[in-house]
């Protein structure tokens, strides 16, 4: 069993989730209900899958790290959509991408480790 709260991928996922959540709250209702809801859901899924995977056995752990990485990729999509629709003030899109990138790097490392049984 792994204490998921000590995993870098999990901590970085929480940082990203918090930043996204607070930004989306500032949007108009329509934007929150469409793009925002999808972005917040995908952001929350990253950490949730790391946490769940930490309690799994064998290859199942690597699968959950892969699902978390997929949620991170989905976040990149929703960030791009939000940027396309002008929902971020200047610099926010870049800052959110800067938060997500190291999380993705840690997820790749975690996925390899968990698939190798570590």
Secondary structure, 3 states (H helix, E strand, C coil): CCCHHHCHHHHHHHHHHHHHHHHHHCCCHHHHHHHHHHHHHHHHHHHHHHHHHHCCCHHHHHHHHHHHHHHHHHHHHHHHHHHHCCCCCCCHHHHHHHHHHHHHHHHHHHHHHHHCCC
